[in-house]
């Protein structure tokens, strides 16, 4: 009896030490920031390695170098690292200021890419700008701009306790316009991603559940109609519901992906030893790179990818829950939902749980625009992590850490609700129309007001006061949305600023 108790305590000791170290590390002020940076680096490096392995055979068979696609992906990864660093340095105040102009620019680019001769058409889709060295998809840029501008708009409306009509306007019409332009390319996969962005913004923005369910059902119906409207999209749906009807035709790609996953087993065939990449699996380096990961690295490699995205979900929601700025909460929660859902959709159709949509695996699949834009979004989330209250206090007290000192990142601004309220009140005051001056003909003089009979005057004053109160209540109800639109204009952010001159009001 005397030796049993210490033995049980001794068996639990190492486990407690391991979990205690991890919990202690997570309690550090900049733990969320380091998690986001580490996940971005690990997924990018894994993607570069797998793109090199999956694309080398097809690149060499095409008459070029076996490293051609890998070099393109590496160049875009380097560019993505630059925009990641820029996103880390952008102040949140400036990000809100530029949110609407950049969103409007992305809409203009979506219109320009549809013009013949301006946009480049590849395999029936006109969605690229050919810049010579690289090709850029404006639809990828629209994802980030919609997240940032929508978060700014809804954060402003939340501070005013606006109704659901103010939440829907003008975010939903603008989001539907972007989706329509992307459908015209056509590009159903990016349309689904934009729909996820819009839905997550409305969910975290506080839309009532009944309105949210209605919009979600309408979105599912619209996606189903779009999926069955075009020939290649309807073929994908038929291949999903009847995979054995045409195994050498429309069901070939999904079938080969399942064979590739099964061939990997638990441990995998080894890095670079895939059989499917020898022209057996189309788009092995792009849409179906998760199948190559499963074949070469096995179930453990797939579990590693899923674990990294699960850790990203934890880090993103942790940042959103710890932040005091409503804009940062909406931004990080919506961006985390978008990236995670895109990853789950890609993995879902590779393993046969969903129909093939063409959504890429973030940071892993080949695709220069997608890689750079996703790294930009990761940089914004990492920037948001440095605005947690504990992180702000630590950074302002000199606890920068080696990574922050190496990158020479600026100290984040301290968010003050009182200062934000004053800025909103000032924006509302500037947005209200000035009252018209009264003329002398319409103003009663003091003797004329005193000449009224006392009883009539009292009755008239009560009636006029009640009429004024009713009229003012109705005016407030009818003009609430107008005042909300005017005070939180989409193109004029009301984020608290240090000087009035920064808002354009020169003194």
ABEGO torsion letter per residue (X at the ends): XAAAAAAAAAAAAAAAAAAAAAAAAAABAAAAAAAAAAAAAAAAAAAAAAAAAAAAAAAAAAGBBAAAAAAAAAAAAAAAAAAAAAAAABBAAAAAAAAAAAAAAAAAAAAAAABBGABBBBGGBBABBBAGABBBBAAAAAAAAAAAAAAAAAAAAAAAGBBAAAAAOAAAAAAAAAAAAAAAOBBAAAAAAAAAAAAAAAAAAGBBAAAAAAAAAAAAAAAAAAAAABAAAAAAAAAAABAAABAABAAAAAAAAAAAAAAAEAAEAEBGABAAABGABBGAABAAAAAAAAAAAEAAAAAAAAAAAAAAAAAAAAAAAABABAAAAAAAAAAAAAAAAAAAAAAAAAAGABBBAGBBBBGABBEAAAAAAAAAAAAAAAAAAAABAAAAAAAAAGBAEAAAAAAGBBBBBBBBAAAAAAAAAAAAAAABBBBBBBBAAABBBAAAAAABBAAAAAAAAAAAAAAAAAAAAAAAAAAAAAAAAAABBAABBABBBABAAAAGBBX
